[in-house]
Amino acid sequence: MMSISNSVVAVILGGGAGSRLYPLTASRSKPAVPIAGKYRLVDIPISNCINSNINRMFVLTQFNSASLNKHIKNTYHFSAFSTGFVDILAAEQTPDNPGWFQGTADAVRQSLRHISNLEFEHILILSGDQLYQMDFMEMFENHRSSGADISIATIPVDARDAPEFGILKTNEENMIASFIEKPKKELLPDWVSDTGEDMQRLGRHYLASMGIYIFSKQVLYDLLNTAHPQATDFGKEIIPDSIAHFKVASFQYDGYWTDIGNIYSFYEANLALTQEIPPFNLFDNSKTVYTRARMLPPAKISGTTLEKTIIAEGSIIHASRVEQSVVGIRARIGHGTTVVSTYIMGNDYYETIEEMDQDSAKGLPRIGIGERCYIKDAIIDKNCRIGNDVRINGGKHLANTDHALYTVKDGIVVVKKRAVLPDGFVI
């Protein structure tokens, strides 16, 4: 019998165009979006796999995938004595299929000819845009011991969130008996589940699919190629139909999990990392989050009051105050500047003293954030040049808008990648 780690191969879905995360996805795919100052979203599912002793992974992409490809190529190198790998499978045109990936199921179907070169018994299918820490081996053991054909990771949610998800109900053996995709509020009373006392106390009475699946190999092949050769989506088509014909198990997860689908959830998830005891724990020996090792110097801070702030390596900070913010790699913040409730992604390179002098001669702000600025409720994308005396005051008073230099969504100001905001600019 195969060892558990050799029995499973993981497939991480790169997602669609990521339009709800625009402008962060204007030049990169969703899984390549930087989070927590030094990681990228794709590092989360890959790290969860590595921590679960699953070392064979495929990442499926088609939109803006250059930076994602580069990150994975530069980051995930397994030993020559290991069978581990993280491979990119980009959408490709072939004589029998000239089209792009049409959805989650279609992406996996088109990739099977590459995946099937390996020996394995089960496929773990993951999303590339979720923030959580999970031991997939527990889910896998539950899958095996229950004799399931398919397992779905589920999470209890409340009535406010339930209409955003696929909601399901289980029988006494914890097999899924019924499933509804994004139910309307008035239907919810029929979909209450026994989620356990702790979850019920929090008002979380509904079991939602997390979009994390384990399929036994032959079942997946039969579903995609024989039973539903035209189906494009797991959540809308494959899963609902499978419940009547296969043993589909629910694996309930009660930890922190968030789906980073839009600017507001992305902003909230990053700022939550600054809490005293954050819901997502970056400081955990057993659940390391892996990313590219950049060999950067330590952060340098001078005369700054810091309150509930995460600062990545390589930063140079002279700000007067930084509060409830995430400051990314190689970030520069000038004297007298105040930053509140903001995610600064940082920079991909340092400017030399000569380059800074040349910038000044051209009237161009240096890379980073200048002096005497006030920045609140914002996301500053990579490699921005923000001049002196710039005011960015996000909040609900701002209408949604898309400007050449920035976008406002739900009161959050997103300064676009490589934007140049001149001295005295006000948002």
Protein Blocks (a to p, Z undefined) as FASTA:
>chain_A
ZZfklmpccdddebjnhlmmpcklmmbcfklpcgehlacfklmmmmmmmmnopabdcddd
fehplmmmmmmmmmmccdfkbcbdcddddddddfklmbccfbjklmmmmmmmmmmmpgcf
bdcdddfbbccdddfklmmmmmmmnopabdcddddddfklmmmpccddddfkopafbdce
hiafklmmmmcccebjklmmnopabccdehiacddfklmmmmmmmmmmmbcbfklmmmmm
mmmmmccdddddfbdcdddfbfklmmmmmmmmmpmbafbdfbbfklcccdddehiacddd
ehiacehiaddehiacfbfbdchiaddehiacdehiacehiacebjfbdcdfklmmmmmm
nopacedjdehiacehiaddehiacdehiacdedjkbccdddfkbcceehiacddehiac
dehiaZZ
